[in-house]
Amino acid sequence: MDLICASYRRKRQSKRLTLLLCVFAIVLLSWLTWKAFCPSVFAVANTEPSGVVRAEALITPGPDHIDTRATSEPNLVLTWKITKGDTLSAIFKNYEISQSVLYQILSADEQILALDVISPGHLLTFTLDQKTRDLLSMELLIHPGKRVIYKRADNGSFDYDEITIPGEWEKELLNADIVGSFYASAQGSGLTEQETGNITALFRDHIQFARDIRSGDRFEVIRSRQFIDGKFTGQSCIEGVRIFRGKRIYSAFLWDDGNYYDLEGKNLARAFRRYPMAGYHKVTSHFSPARLHPITRRIEPHNGVDFAMPSGTPILSTGDGVVTRVCNHPFAGKYVELQHGSHFATRYLHLSRTLVKRGQTVKRGERIALSGNTGRSTGPHLHFELHVNGSPVNPLTAKIPMGSAVPGEKLVDFNRRVGELVAMMEEPSRKIALHREDSDSSGRVISKSL
């Protein structure tokens, strides 16, 4: 009886084992078939060493941080929309791009310092090699009309390319009777805070806005705004202003040289200084679109003029203006930027000490800093830049406000230009040129009146 039972148990175990082997064979065959037809499911897992988490996994794709991969393209494209609190260092870390590469890009950016003022809304687009994850290029989109592309050069460093699109400039009239303060009325008419500040700066020698302006006074402003493909880029320019104060009229009209003149063609701006220091200091490096850099030994633009001077030499503002930047750059060193009205800006680099703060108003000849040897430098000196309409020019030869009037040979053209702007102020429905340079093109005119 025991032998019969033992034999029965062995038969049951044999059947169970046979059943398990059949199930295992079916599962194994199904898995192999799936893998053969779905290889992409396993490809990513096999390309990463254990313990490594890709940076993309740390970022949730969305409208602000977009991870775009075009299957037809060999490169990986990542786009980051700047939000409040973002830093370049943190963004590079999120995308697992080394800090040494960041410093290479900052080295290229020394000439334009575009990355020092990135702000919410700007876009950074990174193009990386799909296999090696090496950064091939980075694009900074400042607005639709301006972007900067940093591209890897043959020697492994980065070059930059600044791209500007002229777009179309449409003029509009903004006018209002002043109720309360000029500032509040200007803001209510649609002028921005910066535009309002530029207007008050234009007339600072003629009007004390807090004391002289009364309710019932009036202003008229012609403003141009830049559009690309029908979209406003955020860029604007004040073309003409008239302020009616009692029986007096104060006027300012923009001319082709970037300066503002009154109805009689007299310059409203105070004279500029040609040099940002007292006394004589030797020029050691001139403004040049292609200079051999003394440290990197590469041919690249030199957007300013270098003056040899001992550290601690007082640096003076070359004109009345507002401090827009006080920064410490790893290559430009400590530097200050001033905005002089709507068209002129100056920069002072490699300082040992800054004496002003961002937002501060300064006057021509005022001390703003002390020279030094900070950043990437071969010795104590001052690097001085002048920008007109956002582009660097030679500060030693450029036309700057010198307290003069419109030249006699240009006066007829100036008066014609003033006549067009005044006609628009008095006839808001009239259409005039989109561009100051092209009097044959016409465009849409917007009139705002309060």
C-alpha positions as CSV (number, residue, x, y, z in Angstrom):
1,M,0.0,0.0,0.0
2,D,2.8,2.4,0.8
3,L,4.5,1.6,-2.5
4,I,1.3,2.5,-4.4
5,C,1.0,5.8,-2.5
6,A,4.6,6.7,-3.2
7,S,4.2,5.9,-6.8
8,Y,1.1,8.1,-7.0
9,R,2.9,11.1,-5.4
10,R,5.8,10.8,-7.9
11,K,3.4,10.9,-10.8
12,R,1.7,14.0,-9.4
13,Q,5.0,15.8,-8.9
14,S,6.2,14.9,-12.4
15,K,3.0,16.3,-13.9
16,R,3.3,19.5,-11.8
17,L,7.0,20.0,-13.0
18,T,6.0,19.5,-16.6
19,L,3.2,22.1,-16.2
20,L,5.6,24.6,-14.7
21,L,8.2,24.1,-17.5
22,C,5.5,24.7,-20.1
23,V,4.3,28.0,-18.4
24,F,8.0,29.2,-18.2
25,A,8.6,28.4,-21.9
26,I,5.5,30.3,-22.9
27,V,6.5,33.4,-20.8
28,L,10.1,33.3,-22.1
29,L,8.9,33.1,-25.8
30,S,6.5,36.0,-25.3
31,W,9.2,38.2,-23.7
32,L,11.7,37.5,-26.5
33,T,9.1,38.3,-29.2
34,W,8.2,41.6,-27.5
35,K,11.9,42.6,-27.2
36,A,12.4,41.9,-30.9
37,F,9.6,44.2,-31.9
38,C,10.1,46.9,-29.3
39,P,13.9,47.5,-29.0
40,S,13.5,51.3,-28.1
41,V,12.0,50.3,-24.8
42,F,15.3,48.9,-23.7
43,A,17.7,51.3,-25.5
44,V,17.8,54.1,-22.9
45,A,18.2,51.9,-19.9
46,N,21.3,50.3,-21.5
47,T,23.1,53.6,-22.3
48,E,23.4,55.0,-18.7
49,P,25.8,53.8,-16.0
50,S,24.1,52.7,-12.8
51,G,23.3,55.5,-10.3
52,V,23.1,58.3,-13.0
53,V,19.9,60.3,-13.3
54,R,19.5,62.3,-16.4
55,A,18.9,66.0,-15.9
56,E,15.7,65.9,-18.0
57,A,14.1,63.6,-15.3
58,L,14.5,66.4,-12.8
59,I,12.5,68.9,-14.9
60,T,8.8,68.6,-15.6
61,P,8.3,69.6,-19.2
62,G,5.8,72.5,-19.5
63,P,5.4,76.0,-20.9
64,D,8.4,77.4,-19.0
65,H,10.8,74.5,-19.2
66,I,10.5,72.7,-22.5
67,D,12.4,69.5,-23.5
68,T,12.1,69.1,-27.2
69,R,13.5,66.2,-29.1
70,A,13.1,66.0,-32.8
71,T,13.4,62.3,-33.9
72,S,14.7,63.4,-37.3
73,E,17.5,65.5,-35.9
74,P,20.8,64.0,-34.5
75,N,21.1,66.7,-31.8
76,L,19.3,67.3,-28.6
77,V,17.5,70.6,-28.2
78,L,16.6,71.9,-24.8
79,T,14.8,75.2,-24.1
80,W,14.5,77.0,-20.8
81,K,12.3,80.1,-20.2
82,I,13.8,82.3,-17.6
83,T,11.7,82.8,-14.5
84,K,12.3,84.9,-11.3
85,G,15.2,83.4,-9.3
86,D,16.8,81.5,-12.1
87,T,20.6,81.5,-12.4
88,L,22.8,80.4,-15.2
89,S,24.7,78.1,-12.8
90,A,21.6,76.4,-11.7
91,I,20.3,76.0,-15.3
92,F,23.5,74.5,-16.5
93,K,23.5,72.1,-13.5
94,N,19.9,71.0,-14.3
95,Y,21.0,70.1,-17.8
96,E,24.2,68.5,-16.6
97,I,26.4,70.9,-18.5
98,S,29.6,71.5,-16.7
99,Q,30.5,74.8,-15.0
100,S,33.7,74.9,-17.1
101,V,31.6,75.2,-20.2
102,L,29.6,78.0,-18.6
103,Y,32.8,79.9,-18.0
104,Q,33.8,79.4,-21.6
105,I,30.5,81.0,-22.7
106,L,30.9,83.8,-20.2
107,S,34.4,84.4,-21.7
108,A,32.8,84.9,-25.1
109,D,30.1,87.1,-23.5
110,E,32.7,89.5,-22.1
111,Q,32.5,91.5,-25.3
112,I,28.7,92.2,-25.1
113,L,27.8,91.2,-21.4
114,A,24.3,90.1,-22.6
115,L,24.1,87.3,-20.0
116,D,24.5,89.7,-17.1
117,V,21.0,91.1,-17.6
118,I,18.9,88.0,-18.4
119,S,15.5,88.5,-16.9
120,P,12.1,86.6,-16.7
121,G,10.7,86.0,-20.2
122,H,14.1,85.6,-21.9
123,L,14.6,82.2,-23.6
124,L,17.8,80.0,-23.5
125,T,18.0,77.3,-26.1
126,F,20.7,74.6,-25.8
127,T,21.8,72.3,-28.6
128,L,23.7,69.3,-27.4
129,D,25.3,66.3,-29.2
130,Q,22.8,63.4,-28.7
131,K,25.5,60.9,-27.9
132,T,28.2,62.8,-26.0
133,R,26.0,65.4,-24.4
134,D,28.6,68.1,-25.4
135,L,27.1,71.6,-25.7
136,L,27.3,72.7,-29.3
137,S,25.6,76.1,-29.0
138,M,23.4,78.2,-26.8
139,E,21.0,80.9,-27.9
140,L,19.7,83.8,-25.8
141,L,16.5,85.2,-27.1
142,I,16.2,88.7,-25.6
143,H,13.2,89.7,-27.7
144,P,12.0,88.8,-31.2
145,G,14.2,91.5,-32.7
146,K,17.4,90.5,-30.9
147,R,19.2,87.3,-30.0
148,V,22.7,86.1,-29.3
149,I,24.1,82.7,-30.3
150,Y,27.1,81.2,-28.6
151,K,28.7,78.5,-30.8
152,R,31.5,76.1,-30.1
153,A,34.6,77.0,-32.1
154,D,37.1,74.5,-33.5
155,N,39.5,74.9,-30.6
156,G,36.8,74.0,-28.1
157,S,36.0,77.6,-26.9
158,F,32.9,79.6,-27.9
159,D,32.3,82.5,-30.2
160,Y,29.2,84.7,-30.3
161,D,27.0,86.1,-33.0
162,E,24.6,88.9,-32.2
163,I,21.6,88.9,-34.5
164,T,19.2,91.9,-34.8
165,I,16.1,92.2,-36.9
166,P,15.0,95.7,-37.9
167,G,11.3,94.8,-38.0
168,E,8.8,97.6,-38.6
169,W,8.5,100.7,-36.5
170,E,5.0,102.0,-36.1
171,K,4.3,105.5,-34.8
172,E,1.5,106.4,-32.4
173,L,0.4,109.5,-30.7
174,L,-0.2,109.6,-26.9
175,N,-1.6,112.8,-25.4
176,A,-3.4,113.8,-22.3
177,D,-4.3,116.7,-20.0
178,I,-2.3,116.5,-16.9
179,V,-4.3,115.7,-13.8
180,G,-2.3,115.6,-10.6
181,S,1.3,114.8,-11.5
182,F,3.0,114.5,-14.9
183,Y,4.3,111.0,-14.0
184,A,0.8,109.7,-13.2
185,S,-0.8,111.3,-16.3
186,A,2.0,109.9,-18.5
187,Q,1.6,106.4,-17.1
188,G,-2.2,106.7,-17.6
189,S,-1.7,107.6,-21.3
190,G,0.2,104.4,-22.0
191,L,3.8,105.6,-21.6
192,T,6.1,103.2,-19.7
193,E,8.0,104.0,-16.6
194,Q,11.2,104.2,-18.6
195,E,9.7,106.3,-21.3
196,T,8.4,108.7,-18.7
197,G,11.8,108.9,-17.1
198,N,13.5,109.6,-20.4
199,I,11.1,112.5,-21.1
200,T,11.7,114.1,-17.6
201,A,15.4,113.7,-18.2
202,L,15.2,115.5,-21.6
203,F,13.6,118.6,-19.9
204,R,15.5,118.5,-16.6
205,D,17.3,121.8,-17.4
206,H,14.0,123.5,-18.4
207,I,11.2,122.1,-16.2
208,Q,11.0,121.2,-12.5
209,F,8.2,118.6,-13.0
210,A,7.3,118.4,-9.3
211,R,7.1,122.1,-8.9
212,D,6.3,123.7,-12.3
213,I,3.7,121.3,-13.8
214,R,0.1,122.0,-12.9
215,S,-3.2,120.3,-13.5
216,G,-4.6,121.5,-16.8
217,D,-1.2,121.5,-18.5
218,R,-0.9,119.1,-21.5
219,F,1.6,116.9,-23.3
220,E,1.8,115.2,-26.7
221,V,4.2,112.4,-27.4
222,I,5.0,110.6,-30.7
223,R,6.3,107.1,-29.9
224,S,7.6,104.4,-32.3
225,R,7.3,100.7,-31.4
226,Q,9.0,97.8,-33.1
227,F,6.9,95.0,-34.6
228,I,8.1,91.7,-36.1
229,D,5.5,89.6,-38.0
230,G,2.8,91.8,-36.4
231,K,4.0,91.2,-32.8
232,F,5.3,93.9,-30.5
233,T,8.9,93.2,-29.5
234,G,8.9,95.4,-26.4
235,Q,11.2,97.9,-28.0
236,S,10.1,101.6,-28.3
237,C,11.5,105.0,-29.1
238,I,10.3,108.5,-28.3
239,E,10.3,110.5,-31.5
240,G,8.9,113.8,-30.4
241,V,7.5,115.6,-27.3
242,R,5.6,118.8,-26.7
243,I,4.6,119.9,-23.2
244,F,2.2,122.8,-22.9
245,R,2.8,124.6,-19.6
246,G,0.6,127.6,-19.3
247,K,1.4,129.8,-22.3
248,R,4.8,128.2,-22.9
249,I,5.6,125.2,-25.1
250,Y,8.6,123.0,-24.4
251,S,9.6,120.7,-27.3
252,A,12.0,117.9,-28.1
253,F,12.5,116.1,-31.4
254,L,14.8,113.2,-32.2
255,W,17.2,113.7,-35.1
256,D,19.2,111.3,-37.1
257,D,22.3,111.7,-34.9
258,G,20.5,110.2,-31.9
259,N,20.2,113.6,-30.1
260,Y,17.1,115.6,-29.2
261,Y,16.7,119.2,-30.3
262,D,14.1,121.8,-29.6
263,L,11.9,123.5,-32.2
264,E,14.8,125.9,-33.1
265,G,17.3,123.0,-33.6
266,K,19.2,123.6,-30.3
267,N,20.5,120.5,-28.5
268,L,18.6,119.7,-25.3
269,A,21.3,117.4,-23.9
270,R,24.2,118.7,-21.8
271,A,27.6,118.3,-23.4
272,F,29.3,114.9,-23.0
273,R,32.9,114.4,-21.9
274,R,35.0,112.6,-24.5
275,Y,37.2,111.0,-21.8
276,P,36.0,109.3,-18.6
277,M,38.9,110.6,-16.4
278,A,40.8,113.8,-15.7
279,G,44.2,114.3,-17.2
280,Y,46.0,112.3,-19.9
281,H,46.2,108.5,-19.9
282,K,47.7,106.5,-22.8
283,V,45.5,104.4,-25.0
284,T,46.9,100.9,-25.0
285,S,44.2,99.2,-27.1
286,H,41.9,100.9,-29.6
287,F,38.3,100.1,-30.6
288,S,38.4,97.4,-33.3
289,P,36.1,94.8,-34.8
290,A,38.9,92.3,-35.0
291,R,41.7,92.5,-32.4
292,L,44.1,89.9,-31.2
293,H,43.2,89.3,-27.6
294,P,46.4,89.7,-25.5
295,I,45.4,86.7,-23.2
296,T,43.3,84.3,-25.3
297,R,45.4,85.0,-28.5
298,R,42.2,84.8,-30.5
299,I,40.9,87.4,-33.0
300,E,37.7,88.9,-31.6
301,P,36.0,92.3,-31.4
302,H,37.2,94.9,-29.0
303,N,34.1,97.0,-28.3
304,G,35.8,99.8,-26.4
305,V,39.1,101.7,-25.7
306,D,41.7,100.7,-23.0
307,F,43.4,103.4,-21.1
308,A,46.5,102.5,-19.0
309,M,46.2,104.0,-15.5
310,P,47.2,103.1,-11.9
311,S,44.6,101.3,-9.8
312,G,42.5,103.7,-7.8
313,T,42.3,106.4,-10.5
314,P,38.9,108.2,-10.3
315,I,36.6,107.4,-13.1
316,L,34.1,110.1,-14.2
317,S,30.7,109.8,-15.9
318,T,31.0,111.2,-19.4
319,G,27.4,112.5,-19.3
320,D,24.3,112.9,-17.2
321,G,22.6,109.6,-16.8
322,V,21.1,106.8,-14.7
323,V,23.1,103.8,-13.4
324,T,21.6,100.6,-15.0
325,R,24.2,98.0,-14.0
326,V,26.7,97.5,-11.2
327,C,28.1,94.0,-11.7
328,N,31.1,91.8,-11.0
329,H,31.9,89.6,-14.0
330,P,34.5,86.8,-14.0
331,F,36.2,88.3,-17.1
332,A,35.0,91.9,-17.3
333,G,35.7,92.4,-13.6
334,K,33.8,95.0,-11.6
335,Y,32.0,97.3,-14.0
336,V,29.4,100.1,-14.2
337,E,26.9,100.8,-17.0
338,L,25.1,104.2,-17.4
339,Q,22.2,105.1,-19.6
340,H,22.2,108.6,-21.0
341,G,18.7,109.3,-22.4
342,S,17.2,106.8,-24.8
343,H,20.1,106.4,-27.2
344,F,23.4,106.6,-25.4
345,A,25.0,104.2,-22.9
346,T,28.5,103.9,-21.5
347,R,30.4,101.1,-19.7
348,Y,33.4,101.2,-17.5
349,L,35.2,97.8,-16.9
350,H,37.9,96.2,-14.7
351,L,37.3,98.6,-11.8
352,S,38.7,98.1,-8.3
353,R,35.8,99.8,-6.6
354,T,32.3,101.1,-7.6
355,L,31.0,104.3,-6.1
356,V,27.4,104.2,-7.3
357,K,24.3,102.0,-7.1
358,R,21.8,100.7,-9.6
359,G,19.1,103.3,-10.3
360,Q,21.1,106.2,-9.1
361,T,21.2,109.4,-11.1
362,V,24.6,110.9,-11.9
363,K,25.8,114.0,-13.6
364,R,28.5,114.7,-16.1
365,G,31.9,114.6,-14.5
366,E,30.7,112.9,-11.3
367,R,32.9,110.2,-9.8
368,I,31.4,106.8,-10.3
369,A,34.3,104.3,-9.7
370,L,38.0,103.8,-9.2
371,S,40.0,102.0,-11.9
372,G,41.6,98.7,-11.2
373,N,42.7,95.3,-12.5
374,T,39.8,93.0,-11.8
375,G,38.5,90.2,-14.1
376,R,40.7,89.0,-17.0
377,S,43.3,91.7,-17.4
378,T,47.0,92.1,-18.2
379,G,47.5,95.0,-15.9
380,P,45.8,98.1,-14.3
381,H,43.7,99.9,-16.9
382,L,40.2,101.1,-17.7
383,H,38.1,99.6,-20.5
384,F,35.6,102.3,-21.7
385,E,32.7,101.7,-24.1
386,L,30.1,103.9,-25.7
387,H,26.9,102.4,-27.2
388,V,24.6,104.3,-29.5
389,N,21.1,102.7,-30.1
390,G,22.3,99.5,-28.5
391,S,25.5,99.0,-30.6
392,P,29.1,99.7,-29.6
393,V,30.9,102.6,-31.4
394,N,34.4,104.1,-31.2
395,P,34.1,106.4,-28.1
396,L,37.0,108.5,-29.4
397,T,35.5,109.4,-32.8
398,A,31.7,109.0,-32.4
399,K,29.4,111.9,-32.6
400,I,28.2,112.7,-29.1
401,P,26.1,115.6,-27.6
402,M,28.4,118.6,-27.4
403,G,25.9,121.2,-26.5
404,S,25.6,122.4,-30.1
405,A,22.7,122.8,-32.6
406,V,21.7,121.0,-35.7
407,P,24.3,121.8,-38.4
408,G,23.2,124.5,-40.8
409,E,23.3,122.2,-43.8
410,K,21.0,119.8,-42.0
411,L,18.5,122.4,-40.7
412,V,16.2,122.2,-43.7
413,D,15.8,118.4,-43.3
414,F,15.4,118.8,-39.5
415,N,12.6,121.4,-40.0
416,R,10.9,119.1,-42.4
417,R,11.1,116.3,-39.9
418,V,9.7,118.4,-37.1
419,G,6.9,119.5,-39.4
420,E,5.8,115.9,-39.9
421,L,5.8,115.1,-36.2
422,V,3.9,118.3,-35.3
423,A,1.4,117.6,-38.0
424,M,0.8,114.1,-36.5
425,M,0.3,115.7,-33.1
426,E,-2.3,118.1,-34.5
427,E,-3.9,115.6,-36.9
428,P,-3.9,112.2,-35.1
429,S,-5.6,110.4,-38.1
430,R,-2.8,111.2,-40.5
431,K,-0.6,108.3,-41.6
432,I,3.1,108.8,-41.7
433,A,6.2,106.7,-42.3
434,L,7.0,103.6,-40.4
435,H,10.7,104.4,-40.5
436,R,12.3,107.7,-39.9
437,E,14.7,106.9,-42.8
438,D,11.9,106.0,-45.3
439,S,9.4,108.8,-45.9
440,D,7.8,106.9,-48.8
441,S,6.5,104.0,-46.6
442,S,3.3,104.4,-44.8
443,G,1.9,102.5,-41.8
444,R,-0.8,102.2,-39.3
445,V,-1.1,105.1,-36.8
446,I,-2.6,104.6,-33.4
447,S,-4.0,107.6,-31.5
448,K,-4.6,107.6,-27.7
449,S,-6.3,110.5,-26.1
450,L,-7.5,111.1,-22.6
